[in-house]
Amino acid sequence: MTKVVRGVVFALLEDKEHEGEARVWVRDAATDYWFSLSRAADSDTIELMVSDQLTYVGSDLRVALSPSAINVAIGDSAATLDGHREYLIEFHPESHDVATVGSVLKVIFRGQPGLQLDI
């Protein structure tokens, strides 16, 4: 089952509040559900955080960015987080622009498979 998350999507190459990580995140205000993808500059792994603090660290995920959404599919090793295997992040009009989100996702997925940019 796909978890739909709607909200303002933020993207920073160096999130100073989170030790300089490259980070894309969103909070669904209607459900108070959090979702983020991040990677520290010195790390070889990606961190996926859902539902405000359930985390998976690894690379067993696929991300597709389109002009209006981010589609995330996770593998078996991450599927136990909150029971969802897919996440659809729908952009609110006040979200960071899709080019910025794409640039940050490229940094997060540096050297890793699984990123598709359809922008």
N, CA, C and O atoms as CSV, one atom per row, in Angstrom:
chain,resi,resn,atom,element,x,y,z
A,1,MET,N,N,0.839,-1.182,0.000
A,1,MET,CA,C,0.000,0.000,0.000
A,1,MET,C,C,0.886,1.248,0.000
A,1,MET,O,O,1.896,1.307,0.703
A,2,THR,N,N,0.499,2.230,-0.788
A,2,THR,CA,C,1.252,3.475,-0.902
A,2,THR,C,C,0.796,4.474,0.155
A,2,THR,O,O,-0.400,4.712,0.321
A,3,LYS,N,N,1.742,5.045,0.855
A,3,LYS,CA,C,1.469,6.108,1.817
A,3,LYS,C,C,1.589,7.436,1.078
A,3,LYS,O,O,2.650,7.751,0.539
A,4,VAL,N,N,0.518,8.212,1.050
A,4,VAL,CA,C,0.530,9.518,0.404
A,4,VAL,C,C,0.820,10.577,1.463
A,4,VAL,O,O,0.161,10.631,2.501
A,5,VAL,N,N,1.810,11.410,1.187
A,5,VAL,CA,C,2.202,12.492,2.090
A,5,VAL,C,C,2.104,13.788,1.290
A,5,VAL,O,O,2.718,13.920,0.231
A,6,ARG,N,N,1.331,14.740,1.800
A,6,ARG,CA,C,1.142,16.023,1.112
A,6,ARG,C,C,1.681,17.138,1.994
A,6,ARG,O,O,1.370,17.213,3.183
A,7,GLY,N,N,2.492,18.001,1.397
A,7,GLY,CA,C,3.004,19.114,2.178
A,7,GLY,C,C,4.072,19.888,1.440
A,7,GLY,O,O,4.402,19.589,0.292
A,8,VAL,N,N,4.605,20.886,2.118
A,8,VAL,CA,C,5.685,21.689,1.567
A,8,VAL,C,C,6.961,20.856,1.633
A,8,VAL,O,O,7.384,20.432,2.709
A,9,VAL,N,N,7.568,20.629,0.469
A,9,VAL,CA,C,8.804,19.849,0.391
A,9,VAL,C,C,9.979,20.815,0.472
A,9,VAL,O,O,10.040,21.800,-0.264
A,10,PHE,N,N,10.911,20.521,1.374
A,10,PHE,CA,C,12.117,21.318,1.550
A,10,PHE,C,C,13.317,20.511,1.085
A,10,PHE,O,O,13.328,19.286,1.203
A,11,ALA,N,N,14.329,21.193,0.558
A,11,ALA,CA,C,15.537,20.513,0.093
A,11,ALA,C,C,16.743,21.402,0.364
A,11,ALA,O,O,16.793,22.549,-0.081
A,12,LEU,N,N,17.711,20.866,1.095
A,12,LEU,CA,C,18.928,21.616,1.404
A,12,LEU,C,C,20.151,20.757,1.126
A,12,LEU,O,O,20.193,19.582,1.492
A,13,LEU,N,N,21.155,21.355,0.470
A,13,LEU,CA,C,22.407,20.631,0.233
A,13,LEU,C,C,23.183,20.432,1.524
A,13,LEU,O,O,23.848,19.412,1.701
A,14,GLU,N,N,23.098,21.415,2.436
A,14,GLU,CA,C,23.773,21.315,3.730
A,14,GLU,C,C,22.838,21.827,4.809
A,14,GLU,O,O,22.780,23.030,5.066
A,15,ASP,N,N,22.112,20.927,5.436
A,15,ASP,CA,C,21.176,21.292,6.496
A,15,ASP,C,C,21.956,21.496,7.789
A,15,ASP,O,O,22.353,20.530,8.441
A,16,LYS,N,N,22.172,22.746,8.152
A,16,LYS,CA,C,22.988,23.061,9.333
A,16,LYS,C,C,22.368,22.549,10.636
A,16,LYS,O,O,23.083,22.305,11.608
A,17,GLU,N,N,21.052,22.386,10.659
A,17,GLU,CA,C,20.393,21.852,11.851
A,17,GLU,C,C,20.594,20.349,11.993
A,17,GLU,O,O,20.336,19.787,13.057
A,18,HIS,N,N,21.052,19.697,10.930
A,18,HIS,CA,C,21.256,18.248,10.949
A,18,HIS,C,C,22.666,17.897,10.482
A,18,HIS,O,O,22.846,17.087,9.573
A,19,GLU,N,N,23.650,18.511,11.107
A,19,GLU,CA,C,25.070,18.204,10.906
A,19,GLU,C,C,25.514,18.304,9.455
A,19,GLU,O,O,26.378,17.543,9.018
A,20,GLY,N,N,24.937,19.228,8.708
A,20,GLY,CA,C,25.367,19.473,7.342
A,20,GLY,C,C,24.938,18.441,6.318
A,20,GLY,O,O,25.478,18.410,5.212
A,21,GLU,N,N,23.980,17.598,6.663
A,21,GLU,CA,C,23.508,16.571,5.728
A,21,GLU,C,C,22.807,17.194,4.525
A,21,GLU,O,O,22.189,18.253,4.631
A,22,ALA,N,N,22.912,16.520,3.379
A,22,ALA,CA,C,22.020,16.821,2.259
A,22,ALA,C,C,20.681,16.208,2.656
A,22,ALA,O,O,20.621,15.058,3.093
A,23,ARG,N,N,19.609,16.983,2.501
A,23,ARG,CA,C,18.348,16.527,3.089
A,23,ARG,C,C,17.139,17.022,2.297
A,23,ARG,O,O,17.076,18.187,1.905
A,24,VAL,N,N,16.183,16.124,2.068
A,24,VAL,CA,C,14.875,16.447,1.495
A,24,VAL,C,C,13.844,15.984,2.512
A,24,VAL,O,O,13.884,14.835,2.951
A,25,TRP,N,N,12.922,16.862,2.892
A,25,TRP,CA,C,11.934,16.459,3.893
A,25,TRP,C,C,10.604,17.163,3.680
A,25,TRP,O,O,10.508,18.196,3.018
A,26,VAL,N,N,9.584,16.557,4.273
A,26,VAL,CA,C,8.228,17.094,4.207
A,26,VAL,C,C,7.473,16.669,5.463
A,26,VAL,O,O,7.715,15.599,6.022
A,27,ARG,N,N,6.565,17.522,5.886
A,27,ARG,CA,C,5.652,17.179,6.977
A,27,ARG,C,C,4.241,17.391,6.464
A,27,ARG,O,O,3.896,18.476,5.996
A,28,ASP,N,N,3.433,16.356,6.552
A,28,ASP,CA,C,2.029,16.443,6.164
A,28,ASP,C,C,1.284,17.077,7.337
A,28,ASP,O,O,1.091,16.435,8.369
A,29,ALA,N,N,0.869,18.325,7.183
A,29,ALA,CA,C,0.227,19.053,8.284
A,29,ALA,C,C,-1.094,18.426,8.700
A,29,ALA,O,O,-1.470,18.508,9.870
A,30,ALA,N,N,-1.802,17.804,7.771
A,30,ALA,CA,C,-3.101,17.210,8.094
A,30,ALA,C,C,-2.967,15.970,8.966
A,30,ALA,O,O,-3.840,15.690,9.787
A,31,THR,N,N,-1.872,15.220,8.792
A,31,THR,CA,C,-1.707,13.963,9.532
A,31,THR,C,C,-0.523,13.983,10.496
A,31,THR,O,O,-0.320,13.028,11.245
A,32,ASP,N,N,0.261,15.063,10.482
A,32,ASP,CA,C,1.474,15.186,11.285
A,32,ASP,C,C,2.472,14.062,10.977
A,32,ASP,O,O,3.186,13.599,11.867
A,33,TYR,N,N,2.516,13.634,9.731
A,33,TYR,CA,C,3.405,12.563,9.285
A,33,TYR,C,C,4.648,13.193,8.663
A,33,TYR,O,O,4.548,14.075,7.811
A,34,TRP,N,N,5.813,12.732,9.096
A,34,TRP,CA,C,7.087,13.236,8.594
A,34,TRP,C,C,7.722,12.219,7.661
A,34,TRP,O,O,7.569,11.010,7.839
A,35,PHE,N,N,8.443,12.729,6.656
A,35,PHE,CA,C,9.196,11.890,5.723
A,35,PHE,C,C,10.465,12.646,5.357
A,35,PHE,O,O,10.417,13.842,5.070
A,36,SER,N,N,11.605,11.950,5.367
A,36,SER,CA,C,12.826,12.603,4.893
A,36,SER,C,C,13.793,11.587,4.310
A,36,SER,O,O,13.793,10.411,4.672
A,37,LEU,N,N,14.609,12.077,3.403
A,37,LEU,CA,C,15.751,11.354,2.859
A,37,LEU,C,C,16.962,12.227,3.121
A,37,LEU,O,O,16.917,13.433,2.881
A,38,SER,N,N,18.050,11.634,3.613
A,38,SER,CA,C,19.231,12.436,3.900
A,38,SER,C,C,20.492,11.595,3.756
A,38,SER,O,O,20.458,10.365,3.713
A,39,ARG,N,N,21.609,12.318,3.685
A,39,ARG,CA,C,22.904,11.654,3.607
A,39,ARG,C,C,23.961,12.614,4.115
A,39,ARG,O,O,24.034,13.763,3.680
A,40,ALA,N,N,24.775,12.138,5.034
A,40,ALA,CA,C,25.891,12.930,5.534
A,40,ALA,C,C,26.988,12.965,4.477
A,40,ALA,O,O,27.135,12.023,3.698
A,41,ALA,N,N,27.749,14.042,4.450
A,41,ALA,CA,C,28.790,14.220,3.436
A,41,ALA,C,C,29.808,13.088,3.441
A,41,ALA,O,O,30.318,12.715,2.384
A,42,ASP,N,N,30.111,12.538,4.601
A,42,ASP,CA,C,31.136,11.493,4.704
A,42,ASP,C,C,30.545,10.082,4.747
A,42,ASP,O,O,31.249,9.131,5.087
A,43,SER,N,N,29.277,9.937,4.411
A,43,SER,CA,C,28.603,8.641,4.501
A,43,SER,C,C,28.411,8.010,3.127
A,43,SER,O,O,28.280,8.704,2.119
A,44,ASP,N,N,28.397,6.691,3.110
A,44,ASP,CA,C,28.099,5.947,1.888
A,44,ASP,C,C,26.656,5.458,1.869
A,44,ASP,O,O,26.247,4.775,0.930
A,45,THR,N,N,25.884,5.799,2.890
A,45,THR,CA,C,24.514,5.295,2.983
A,45,THR,C,C,23.506,6.445,3.042
A,45,THR,O,O,23.834,7.580,3.388
A,46,ILE,N,N,22.293,6.106,2.697
A,46,ILE,CA,C,21.173,7.042,2.703
A,46,ILE,C,C,20.312,6.737,3.924
A,46,ILE,O,O,20.111,5.574,4.275
A,47,GLU,N,N,19.805,7.787,4.569
A,47,GLU,CA,C,18.888,7.588,5.687
A,47,GLU,C,C,17.480,7.973,5.249
A,47,GLU,O,O,17.248,9.071,4.744
A,48,LEU,N,N,16.555,7.055,5.453
A,48,LEU,CA,C,15.133,7.286,5.222
A,48,LEU,C,C,14.474,7.371,6.589
A,48,LEU,O,O,14.634,6.468,7.410
A,49,MET,N,N,13.734,8.446,6.843
A,49,MET,CA,C,13.020,8.595,8.106
A,49,MET,C,C,11.544,8.797,7.783
A,49,MET,O,O,11.187,9.628,6.947
A,50,VAL,N,N,10.699,8.034,8.448
A,50,VAL,CA,C,9.256,8.145,8.259
A,50,VAL,C,C,8.572,8.231,9.615
A,50,VAL,O,O,9.132,7.842,10.640
A,51,SER,N,N,7.372,8.741,9.597
A,51,SER,CA,C,6.519,8.752,10.781
A,51,SER,C,C,7.216,9.323,12.007
A,51,SER,O,O,7.027,8.841,13.123
A,52,ASP,N,N,8.026,10.358,11.786
A,52,ASP,CA,C,8.730,11.045,12.867
A,52,ASP,C,C,9.592,10.111,13.711
A,52,ASP,O,O,9.254,9.808,14.855
A,53,GLN,N,N,10.679,9.669,13.153
A,53,GLN,CA,C,11.770,8.979,13.835
A,53,GLN,C,C,11.908,7.483,13.599
A,53,GLN,O,O,12.766,6.866,14.230
A,54,LEU,N,N,11.125,6.866,12.739
A,54,LEU,CA,C,11.405,5.487,12.339
A,54,LEU,C,C,12.405,5.581,11.196
A,54,LEU,O,O,12.104,6.178,10.162
A,55,THR,N,N,13.594,5.000,11.365
A,55,THR,CA,C,14.640,5.202,10.368
A,55,THR,C,C,15.176,3.902,9.784
A,55,THR,O,O,15.180,2.850,10.424
A,56,TYR,N,N,15.621,4.022,8.554
A,56,TYR,CA,C,16.324,2.962,7.835
A,56,TYR,C,C,17.578,3.600,7.254
A,56,TYR,O,O,17.510,4.669,6.648
A,57,VAL,N,N,18.719,2.949,7.437
A,57,VAL,CA,C,19.968,3.427,6.865
A,57,VAL,C,C,20.472,2.363,5.911
A,57,VAL,O,O,20.700,1.222,6.314
A,58,GLY,N,N,20.647,2.725,4.653
A,58,GLY,CA,C,21.096,1.779,3.646
A,58,GLY,C,C,20.894,2.356,2.264
A,58,GLY,O,O,20.898,3.573,2.081
A,59,SER,N,N,20.717,1.479,1.292
A,59,SER,CA,C,20.522,1.959,-0.080
A,59,SER,C,C,19.468,1.146,-0.828
A,59,SER,O,O,19.386,1.213,-2.055
A,60,ASP,N,N,18.668,0.386,-0.098
A,60,ASP,CA,C,17.660,-0.475,-0.708
A,60,ASP,C,C,16.377,0.311,-0.973
A,60,ASP,O,O,15.324,0.007,-0.413
A,61,LEU,N,N,16.482,1.336,-1.845
A,61,LEU,CA,C,15.314,2.128,-2.187
A,61,LEU,C,C,15.464,2.735,-3.575
A,61,LEU,O,O,16.570,2.908,-4.087
A,62,ARG,N,N,14.326,3.051,-4.163
A,62,ARG,CA,C,14.273,3.686,-5.479
A,62,ARG,C,C,13.441,4.962,-5.360
A,62,ARG,O,O,12.391,4.983,-4.719
A,63,VAL,N,N,13.935,6.011,-5.987
A,63,VAL,CA,C,13.254,7.301,-5.939
A,63,VAL,C,C,13.088,7.830,-7.358
A,63,VAL,O,O,14.041,7.855,-8.137
A,64,ALA,N,N,11.871,8.252,-7.686
A,64,ALA,CA,C,11.586,8.897,-8.970
A,64,ALA,C,C,11.019,10.285,-8.687
A,64,ALA,O,O,10.027,10.430,-7.973
A,65,LEU,N,N,11.660,11.297,-9.255
A,65,LEU,CA,C,11.211,12.676,-9.090
A,65,LEU,C,C,10.510,13.132,-10.364
A,65,LEU,O,O,11.056,13.018,-11.461
A,66,SER,N,N,9.300,13.647,-10.206
A,66,SER,CA,C,8.548,14.230,-11.320
A,66,SER,C,C,8.283,15.700,-10.981
A,66,SER,O,O,8.601,16.129,-9.871
A,67,PRO,N,N,7.722,16.470,-11.886
A,67,PRO,CA,C,7.454,17.879,-11.587
A,67,PRO,C,C,6.484,18.115,-10.425
A,67,PRO,O,O,6.454,19.214,-9.871
A,68,SER,N,N,5.702,17.119,-10.049
A,68,SER,CA,C,4.701,17.335,-8.998
A,68,SER,C,C,4.826,16.418,-7.790
A,68,SER,O,O,4.070,16.556,-6.828
A,69,ALA,N,N,5.782,15.474,-7.829
A,69,ALA,CA,C,5.841,14.503,-6.728
A,69,ALA,C,C,7.176,13.771,-6.683
A,69,ALA,O,O,7.963,13.795,-7.629
A,70,ILE,N,N,7.393,13.126,-5.558
A,70,ILE,CA,C,8.504,12.190,-5.385
A,70,ILE,C,C,7.874,10.841,-5.088
A,70,ILE,O,O,7.058,10.717,-4.175
A,71,ASN,N,N,8.251,9.838,-5.854
A,71,ASN,CA,C,7.776,8.473,-5.637
A,71,ASN,C,C,8.918,7.672,-5.044
A,71,ASN,O,O,10.002,7.627,-5.627
A,72,VAL,N,N,8.707,7.044,-3.911
A,72,VAL,CA,C,9.754,6.283,-3.237
A,72,VAL,C,C,9.278,4.851,-3.045
A,72,VAL,O,O,8.192,4.613,-2.515
A,73,ALA,N,N,10.095,3.906,-3.477
A,73,ALA,CA,C,9.808,2.482,-3.267
A,73,ALA,C,C,10.954,1.902,-2.456
A,73,ALA,O,O,12.124,2.121,-2.772
A,74,ILE,N,N,10.614,1.162,-1.412
A,74,ILE,CA,C,11.650,0.604,-0.545
A,74,ILE,C,C,11.693,-0.908,-0.691
A,74,ILE,O,O,10.689,-1.551,-0.996
A,75,GLY,N,N,12.870,-1.455,-0.467
A,75,GLY,CA,C,13.060,-2.892,-0.559
A,75,GLY,C,C,12.684,-3.604,0.723
A,75,GLY,O,O,12.229,-2.987,1.686
A,76,ASP,N,N,12.878,-4.904,0.719
A,76,ASP,CA,C,12.500,-5.742,1.859
A,76,ASP,C,C,13.175,-5.320,3.157
A,76,ASP,O,O,12.558,-5.372,4.220
A,77,SER,N,N,14.440,-4.903,3.081
A,77,SER,CA,C,15.168,-4.578,4.309
A,77,SER,C,C,14.628,-3.337,5.008
A,77,SER,O,O,14.850,-3.164,6.207
A,78,ALA,N,N,13.927,-2.475,4.290
A,78,ALA,CA,C,13.370,-1.263,4.893
A,78,ALA,C,C,11.866,-1.339,5.101
A,78,ALA,O,O,11.279,-0.436,5.698
A,79,ALA,N,N,11.241,-2.391,4.623
A,79,ALA,CA,C,9.774,-2.461,4.602
A,79,ALA,C,C,9.133,-2.587,5.978
A,79,ALA,O,O,7.915,-2.447,6.093
A,80,THR,N,N,9.896,-2.840,7.000
A,80,THR,CA,C,9.320,-3.004,8.334
A,80,THR,C,C,9.156,-1.681,9.084
A,80,THR,O,O,8.677,-1.685,10.218
A,81,LEU,N,N,9.532,-0.574,8.498
A,81,LEU,CA,C,9.463,0.710,9.198
A,81,LEU,C,C,8.066,1.011,9.720
A,81,LEU,O,O,7.850,1.057,10.931
A,82,ASP,N,N,7.125,1.213,8.821
A,82,ASP,CA,C,5.751,1.500,9.252
A,82,ASP,C,C,4.726,0.756,8.402
A,82,ASP,O,O,3.553,1.125,8.359
A,83,GLY,N,N,5.183,-0.289,7.732
A,83,GLY,CA,C,4.280,-1.136,6.964
A,83,GLY,C,C,4.061,-0.727,5.521
A,83,GLY,O,O,3.382,-1.437,4.780
A,84,HIS,N,N,4.619,0.401,5.103
A,84,HIS,CA,C,4.453,0.860,3.723
A,84,HIS,C,C,5.687,0.499,2.902
A,84,HIS,O,O,6.817,0.564,3.387
A,85,ARG,N,N,5.445,0.119,1.651
A,85,ARG,CA,C,6.549,-0.184,0.741
A,85,ARG,C,C,6.739,0.923,-0.291
A,85,ARG,O,O,7.759,0.976,-0.978
A,86,GLU,N,N,5.756,1.796,-0.389
A,86,GLU,CA,C,5.842,2.921,-1.316
A,86,GLU,C,C,5.318,4.184,-0.646
A,86,GLU,O,O,4.393,4.152,0.166
A,87,TYR,N,N,5.939,5.289,-1.016
A,87,TYR,CA,C,5.538,6.602,-0.515
A,87,TYR,C,C,5.382,7.528,-1.710
A,87,TYR,O,O,6.237,7.558,-2.595
A,88,LEU,N,N,4.302,8.277,-1.735
A,88,LEU,CA,C,4.085,9.285,-2.761
A,88,LEU,C,C,4.074,10.634,-2.061
A,88,LEU,O,O,3.159,10.937,-1.295
A,89,ILE,N,N,5.088,11.437,-2.324
A,89,ILE,CA,C,5.217,12.753,-1.713
A,89,ILE,C,C,4.692,13.771,-2.724
A,89,ILE,O,O,5.328,14.014,-3.749
A,90,GLU,N,N,3.538,14.364,-2.438
A,90,GLU,CA,C,2.926,15.337,-3.346
A,90,GLU,C,C,3.338,16.750,-2.941
A,90,GLU,O,O,3.194,17.143,-1.783
A,91,PHE,N,N,3.852,17.506,-3.911
A,91,PHE,CA,C,4.337,18.861,-3.650
A,91,PHE,C,C,3.204,19.845,-3.403
A,91,PHE,O,O,2.247,19.914,-4.173
A,92,HIS,N,N,3.320,20.595,-2.336
A,92,HIS,CA,C,2.470,21.757,-2.080
A,92,HIS,C,C,3.022,22.892,-2.956
A,92,HIS,O,O,4.220,22.903,-3.242
A,93,PRO,N,N,2.187,23.844,-3.390
A,93,PRO,CA,C,2.685,24.940,-4.234
A,93,PRO,C,C,3.846,25.737,-3.624
A,93,PRO,O,O,4.625,26.336,-4.365
A,94,GLU,N,N,3.977,25.757,-2.305
A,94,GLU,CA,C,5.053,26.513,-1.661
A,94,GLU,C,C,6.330,25.696,-1.483
A,94,GLU,O,O,7.268,26.162,-0.836
A,95,SER,N,N,6.384,24.502,-2.037
A,95,SER,CA,C,7.574,23.651,-1.934
A,95,SER,C,C,8.758,24.294,-2.647
A,95,SER,O,O,8.592,25.144,-3.522
A,96,HIS,N,N,9.962,23.866,-2.249
A,96,HIS,CA,C,11.140,24.279,-3.002
A,96,HIS,C,C,10.962,23.812,-4.438
A,96,HIS,O,O,10.282,22.816,-4.686
A,97,ASP,N,N,11.567,24.524,-5.393
A,97,ASP,CA,C,11.362,24.174,-6.798
A,97,ASP,C,C,11.957,22.797,-7.099
A,97,ASP,O,O,12.892,22.343,-6.438
A,98,VAL,N,N,11.389,22.153,-8.112
A,98,VAL,CA,C,11.746,20.770,-8.425
A,98,VAL,C,C,13.216,20.646,-8.838
A,98,VAL,O,O,13.824,19.603,-8.599
A,99,ALA,N,N,13.800,21.674,-9.445
A,99,ALA,CA,C,15.218,21.627,-9.812
A,99,ALA,C,C,16.095,21.554,-8.565
A,99,ALA,O,O,17.081,20.819,-8.545
A,100,THR,N,N,15.746,22.308,-7.529
A,100,THR,CA,C,16.493,22.257,-6.269
A,100,THR,C,C,16.352,20.893,-5.619
A,100,THR,O,O,17.336,20.319,-5.151
A,101,VAL,N,N,15.139,20.373,-5.588
A,101,VAL,CA,C,14.914,19.038,-5.019
A,101,VAL,C,C,15.740,18.006,-5.785
A,101,VAL,O,O,16.360,17.132,-5.179
A,102,GLY,N,N,15.750,18.103,-7.105
A,102,GLY,CA,C,16.536,17.180,-7.919
A,102,GLY,C,C,18.021,17.272,-7.634
A,102,GLY,O,O,18.698,16.246,-7.558
A,103,SER,N,N,18.540,18.478,-7.474
A,103,SER,CA,C,19.963,18.667,-7.162
A,103,SER,C,C,20.337,18.020,-5.837
A,103,SER,O,O,21.386,17.387,-5.720
A,104,VAL,N,N,19.481,18.180,-4.848
A,104,VAL,CA,C,19.757,17.589,-3.536
A,104,VAL,C,C,19.644,16.065,-3.607
A,104,VAL,O,O,20.460,15.365,-3.008
A,105,LEU,N,N,18.665,15.547,-4.316
A,105,LEU,CA,C,18.543,14.090,-4.461
A,105,LEU,C,C,19.769,13.504,-5.157
A,105,LEU,O,O,20.189,12.397,-4.822
A,106,LYS,N,N,20.351,14.222,-6.115
A,106,LYS,CA,C,21.579,13.751,-6.770
A,106,LYS,C,C,22.711,13.599,-5.758
A,106,LYS,O,O,23.481,12.642,-5.825
A,107,VAL,N,N,22.811,14.533,-4.832
A,107,VAL,CA,C,23.840,14.441,-3.787
A,107,VAL,C,C,23.536,13.268,-2.859
A,107,VAL,O,O,24.439,12.508,-2.507
A,108,ILE,N,N,22.294,13.117,-2.467
A,108,ILE,CA,C,21.911,12.020,-1.573
A,108,ILE,C,C,22.207,10.667,-2.218
A,108,ILE,O,O,22.642,9.741,-1.534
A,109,PHE,N,N,21.980,10.545,-3.502
A,109,PHE,CA,C,22.172,9.271,-4.207
A,109,PHE,C,C,23.543,9.153,-4.879
A,109,PHE,O,O,23.753,8.233,-5.670
A,110,ARG,N,N,24.465,10.046,-4.588
A,110,ARG,CA,C,25.806,10.009,-5.186
A,110,ARG,C,C,26.423,8.612,-5.038
A,110,ARG,O,O,26.587,8.109,-3.926
A,111,GLY,N,N,26.762,7.995,-6.179
A,111,GLY,CA,C,27.388,6.673,-6.157
A,111,GLY,C,C,26.444,5.526,-5.852
A,111,GLY,O,O,26.886,4.383,-5.731
A,112,GLN,N,N,25.165,5.802,-5.727
A,112,GLN,CA,C,24.164,4.779,-5.407
A,112,GLN,C,C,23.191,4.639,-6.576
A,112,GLN,O,O,22.892,5.625,-7.250
A,113,PRO,N,N,22.700,3.438,-6.822
A,113,PRO,CA,C,21.653,3.284,-7.835
A,113,PRO,C,C,20.304,3.708,-7.250
A,113,PRO,O,O,20.175,3.904,-6.041
A,114,GLY,N,N,19.314,3.844,-8.113
A,114,GLY,CA,C,17.956,4.015,-7.608
A,114,GLY,C,C,17.317,5.362,-7.807
A,114,GLY,O,O,16.156,5.539,-7.439
A,115,LEU,N,N,18.030,6.340,-8.383
A,115,LEU,CA,C,17.432,7.663,-8.576
A,115,LEU,C,C,17.036,7.849,-10.036
A,115,LEU,O,O,17.826,7.610,-10.950
A,116,GLN,N,N,15.795,8.282,-10.230
A,116,GLN,CA,C,15.285,8.574,-11.571
A,116,GLN,C,C,14.720,9.989,-11.555
A,116,GLN,O,O,13.830,10.297,-10.762
A,117,LEU,N,N,15.234,10.846,-12.428
A,117,LEU,CA,C,14.768,12.227,-12.514
A,117,LEU,C,C,13.942,12.400,-13.778
A,117,LEU,O,O,14.475,12.339,-14.886
A,118,ASP,N,N,12.649,12.614,-13.617
A,118,ASP,CA,C,11.728,12.823,-14.738
A,118,ASP,C,C,11.261,14.270,-14.746
A,118,ASP,O,O,10.063,14.553,-14.728
A,119,ILE,N,N,12.230,15.184,-14.773
A,119,ILE,CA,C,11.883,16.617,-14.707
A,119,ILE,C,C,12.377,17.351,-15.937
A,119,ILE,O,O,12.178,18.560,-16.057
